Amino acid sequence: RDTPKTRKVAERILDYKEIYTPTDDNHVKTQSARCMDCGVPFCHNGCPLGNVIPDFNDAVYKEDWLSAYEILSSTNNFPEFTGRICPAPCEASCVLGINNDAVAIEYIEKSIIEKAFEKGYVKSNLHTYKSGKKVAVVGSGPAGLAAADQLNKAGHDVTVYEKSDKIGGLLRYGIPDFKLEKWVIDRRVSLMEESGIKFIINANIGVNIKTAELTDNYDAIVLCCGSNI
């Protein structure tokens, strides 16, 4: 197990950027090769999202980054977030960890999504099917963004309401930059806007926006973690 090294302290104290140094494709490939493709991969049970971990590890080992991205994104809306801030219960469940160091799954996950952005695999979700239904999502934290993304993929017209002045909720205001730089959030939000999702900031439901405005204008309302109506 060999995870990315941290930047020197003398450099890190000058900014609030992520602390890890970049690695190359061969390094990621070597780490993915440690996955044993277990008959019963307990990492699946450890992952709350049900990520298909041995499969994307194998794709990385074969240097098939497109397949790795497709496998990862089939279960995970935002690998660029989880690959940086997830506590990695999958690694605690890794069979290799019984008598060795666990596979560096979180690091591999982050590497896959960043390579996918680099190669242009990550695109906005422009779907021809439209359900004709309108859904309001209250709260733009990780739960709200994931709900909006899934509802948009299902063909619904989605509007996200956020009481703060920027989108992101816990991701933006609860996670420090050295773990999650805010351009990572902005990059994803831009993609979601290109996909047709609308975002309304400074929208405190029940205060400056009446609850009736939502119940009268939407077919469904999704209240996410942290919403206070």
C-alpha positions in Angstrom: 0.0 0.0 0.0 1.4 3.3 -1.1 -0.8 6.4 -0.9 0.1 9.9 -2.1 2.6 11.8 -0.1 1.8 15.1 1.6 3.2 18.4 0.5 6.0 19.8 2.7 4.8 21.7 5.8 6.7 24.8 4.8 4.7 24.9 1.6 1.3 23.9 3.1 1.3 26.7 5.6 1.3 29.3 2.8 -2.1 28.2 1.4 -5.3 26.3 2.1 -5.0 23.9 -0.9 -5.2 20.1 -0.8 -2.3 18.6 1.0 -1.4 15.6 -1.2 1.1 15.6 -4.1 0.1 14.4 -7.6 0.9 10.8 -8.7 1.2 9.2 -12.1 -0.9 6.5 -13.8 1.6 3.8 -13.0 1.3 4.5 -9.3 -2.5 4.1 -9.5 -2.2 1.0 -11.6 0.2 -0.6 -9.1 -2.2 0.1 -6.2 -5.2 -1.3 -8.1 -3.2 -4.4 -8.8 -3.3 -5.2 -5.1 -7.0 -5.9 -5.3 -7.4 -9.7 -5.0 -10.8 -9.9 -6.9 -12.2 -11.8 -3.9 -14.8 -14.4 -4.3 -16.8 -12.5 -1.7 -15.7 -8.9 -1.8 -16.6 -7.5 1.6 -15.7 -4.0 0.3 -19.1 -4.0 -1.4 -20.8 -4.3 2.0 -18.5 -1.7 3.5 -19.4 0.9 0.9 -22.7 2.7 1.7 -23.1 3.4 -2.1 -22.5 -0.2 -3.1 -19.6 0.7 -5.4 -18.4 -2.2 -7.6 -14.9 -1.9 -6.3 -13.0 -4.9 -7.7 -14.4 -4.2 -11.2 -13.1 -0.6 -11.3 -9.8 -1.7 -9.8 -9.4 -4.2 -12.6 -10.2 -1.6 -15.2 -7.6 0.7 -13.8 -5.0 -2.1 -13.8 -5.8 -2.7 -17.5 -5.5 1.1 -18.0 -9.1 1.2 -19.3 -10.0 4.5 -17.7 -13.3 4.9 -19.6 -14.6 1.5 -18.2 -13.3 2.4 -14.8 -15.3 5.7 -14.9 -18.4 4.1 -16.2 -18.3 1.4 -13.4 -17.6 4.0 -10.7 -20.3 6.5 -11.8 -22.9 3.8 -12.1 -23.2 3.8 -8.3 -21.6 7.1 -7.3 -22.9 10.5 -8.4 -19.9 12.4 -7.1 -16.7 10.4 -6.9 -14.7 13.6 -6.8 -16.2 14.3 -3.4 -16.1 10.8 -1.9 -12.7 10.2 -3.2 -11.5 13.1 -1.1 -13.5 13.1 2.1 -15.1 9.7 2.6 -13.9 7.9 5.7 -13.5 4.8 3.5 -15.4 2.0 5.3 -14.7 -0.1 2.2 -11.0 -0.2 3.1 -11.9 -1.3 6.7 -13.8 -4.2 5.0 -11.1 -5.1 2.5 -10.2 -8.8 2.7 -6.6 -8.0 2.1 -6.6 -6.0 5.3 -7.0 -9.2 7.3 -3.3 -9.9 7.1 -1.9 -6.9 5.1 -2.6 -3.2 4.4 -5.9 -2.7 2.7 -6.2 -1.7 -0.9 -6.1 2.1 -1.3 -9.6 2.2 -2.6 -10.4 5.9 -1.9 -7.2 7.0 -3.6 -8.0 4.9 -6.7 -11.6 6.3 -6.8 -10.3 9.9 -6.8 -7.8 9.0 -9.5 -10.5 7.5 -11.7 -12.8 10.6 -11.6 -9.9 13.1 -12.1 -8.7 11.1 -15.0 -12.2 11.0 -16.4 -12.4 14.8 -16.2 -9.0 15.1 -17.8 -10.0 12.9 -20.7 -13.4 14.5 -21.2 -15.5 11.5 -20.2 -17.6 13.5 -17.7 -20.3 15.2 -19.6 -23.6 17.0 -18.7 -26.7 14.7 -18.6 -28.8 15.9 -21.5 -31.7 13.5 -21.8 -34.4 13.5 -24.5 -37.0 12.0 -22.2 -38.9 14.5 -20.1 -41.5 13.4 -17.6 -43.3 16.7 -17.5 -43.0 16.7 -13.7 -41.4 19.5 -11.7 -39.5 18.8 -8.4 -38.1 21.2 -5.9 -35.1 20.1 -3.8 -34.6 22.0 -0.6 -30.9 22.0 0.4 -27.8 21.8 -1.8 -25.6 19.7 0.4 -24.4 16.3 -0.8 -27.8 14.7 -0.3 -29.6 17.5 -2.1 -27.2 17.5 -5.0 -27.4 13.7 -5.4 -31.2 13.8 -5.3 -31.2 16.5 -7.9 -28.9 14.6 -10.1 -30.9 11.4 -9.9 -34.2 13.2 -10.5 -32.7 15.0 -13.5 -31.6 11.7 -14.9 -35.1 10.4 -14.5 -36.3 13.2 -16.8 -37.8 15.6 -14.2 -37.5 19.3 -14.2 -35.4 20.0 -11.0 -34.9 23.2 -9.1 -32.6 23.3 -6.1 -33.2 25.9 -3.3 -30.3 26.9 -1.1 -30.6 29.3 1.8 -26.8 30.3 1.7 -25.2 32.5 -0.9 -23.4 29.6 -2.6 -24.3 26.0 -3.5 -22.7 23.1 -1.7 -24.1 23.0 1.9 -21.8 20.8 4.1 -19.4 20.3 1.2 -18.7 24.0 1.0 -19.2 25.3 4.5 -18.4 22.2 6.6 -15.3 20.7 4.8 -12.0 22.6 4.9 -10.2 23.4 1.7 -7.2 21.3 2.5 -9.6 18.3 2.2 -11.9 19.6 -0.5 -11.0 22.7 -2.6 -14.1 24.5 -3.6 -13.4 24.5 -7.3 -14.2 20.8 -7.2 -17.8 21.7 -6.1 -18.1 24.5 -8.7 -17.0 22.2 -11.5 -19.7 19.7 -10.7 -22.4 22.4 -10.2 -21.6 23.8 -13.6 -22.1 20.4 -15.1 -25.4 20.1 -13.3 -26.5 23.5 -14.6 -25.6 22.4 -18.1 -27.8 19.4 -17.6 -30.8 21.6 -17.0 -30.9 21.7 -13.2 -31.7 25.1 -11.8 -30.2 26.5 -8.6 -31.7 29.3 -6.5 -29.5 30.7 -3.7 -30.4 32.9 -0.8 -33.6 31.0 -0.7 -34.7 30.4 2.9 -37.9 28.5 2.6 -40.5 29.8 5.1 -38.6 33.1 5.5 -38.1 34.9 2.2 -39.8 32.2 0.1 -43.2 31.0 1.2 -43.8 27.3 1.5 -46.9 27.7 -0.6 -44.7 28.8 -3.5 -43.2 25.3 -3.6 -46.4 23.3 -2.9 -48.3 25.3 -5.6 -45.7 25.1 -8.3 -44.1 21.7 -8.0 -45.3 18.1 -8.2 -43.0 17.0 -5.5 -40.7 18.5 -2.9 -37.5 16.8 -1.6 -36.3 17.9 1.9 -32.7 17.1 2.3 -30.4 17.0 5.3 -30.1 20.4 6.9 -33.2 21.9 5.4 -35.2 23.7 8.1 -38.8 24.0 6.9 
